[in-house]
Amino acid sequence: MTETASRSKTTGLGQKGPSFLMALPAVAFFGIFALIPLIGVVVISFMEWNVLGSPEWVGLTNWEAVLFDRPFTWTALGLTVTFVIGSYLFQAPVALLLGVFMAGQQRYRALLAVLYFLPLLFSSVAVGLTFQSLFSPNYGLSAALPFEWLPNDWLANSDLVMWVMIFVVGWCFVPFHGLLYQAGVRQIPASMYEAATIDGAGRLRQFFSITLPQLRYTIITSSTLMLVGSLTYFDLIYVLTGGQPADAVRILPLDMYVTGFASYNLGYASVIAVILVAIGLTLSLLLNVLSGSSKMDSDKAGA
């Protein structure tokens, strides 16, 4: 082995060592606060436990009961799919347009960007209580505004409450995704827009031919966070509705809480939790494969 090759090998080993050591805190944090609890939930899903007594091993009984003997599981799954798709269809275009708007250099846009970001600073409980008052039939929007076509039962109508939840959740999280798009747009070289303007391209053509293609990786990241994040919304829905009326918004995260801490059936709740994790992982992997993120090149290629 030559001296150059030996030095190269030593340098390579030297580079790997510090990199791995620097990752250790993150790996340890993930293992302690994510992996170990997940393993615990999987184990509890094979046990019968009412919190007060001692857990008893029952094998696949909980899984059979939740998947085959409990029809509401599939109802909750359907509600979850509706909620995830509805949230994405509402949040994605609004966040994209808001991010593009906030990326402008005018000063008034910077002021508006601060105002748009405010919902992220509020707690879910505060937001839930505020919207609960706004949608109250006694002193909310319906009572305050002189419009007879406004519904009086925003949160009591089983056909309307799902869409109200989608709007409220979107109001809370659109600013975060808008911030992602704002950062993405500001990374696009101005020379690309200048060249397009010289070629006679208008704003709409520049948006579809330059902005959207250059934001493809930001769109992938934002979409993953939106879809997977929609599987974890619980506190806001619980504060606003508690899953009512008639369990119209009792999506899987809320169903898991009610089953575990209201019905005191930790075995069933753990099965639902494992199902949620499986759906989230599947969504993430599917988006990763379909987007080709494992083969990502620079989004400034050709700039």
Sequence and secondary structure as in RCSB ss.txt:
>XXXX:A:sequence
MTETASRSKTTGLGQKGPSFLMALPAVAFFGIFALIPLIGVVVISFMEWNVLGSPEWVGLTNWEAVLFDRPFTWT
ALGLTVTFVIGSYLFQAPVALLLGVFMAGQQRYRALLAVLYFLPLLFSSVAVGLTFQSLFSPNYGLSAALPFEWL
PNDWLANSDLVMWVMIFVVGWCFVPFHGLLYQAGVRQIPASMYEAATIDGAGRLRQFFSITLPQLRYTIITSSTL
MLVGSLTYFDLIYVLTGGQPADAVRILPLDMYVTGFASYNLGYASVIAVILVAIGLTLSLLLNVLSGSSKMDSDK
AGA
>XXXX:A:secstr
  HHHHHHHHHHHHHHHHHHHHHHHHHHHHIIIIIHHHHHHHHHTTEE  SSS  EE TTHHHHHHHHS THHHH
HHHHHHHHHHHHHHHHHHHHHHHHHHHTS  HHHHHHHHHHHGGGGS HHHHHHHHHHHT TTTSHHHHS  TTS
 S TTT TTTHHHHHHHHHHHHHHHHHHHHHHHHHHTS HHHHHHHHHTT  HHHHIIIIIHHHTHHHHHHHHHH
HHHHTTS  HHHHHHTTT STTTT  HHHHHHIIIIIS  HHHHHHHHHHHHHHHHHHHHHHHHHHTGGG   TT
TT 
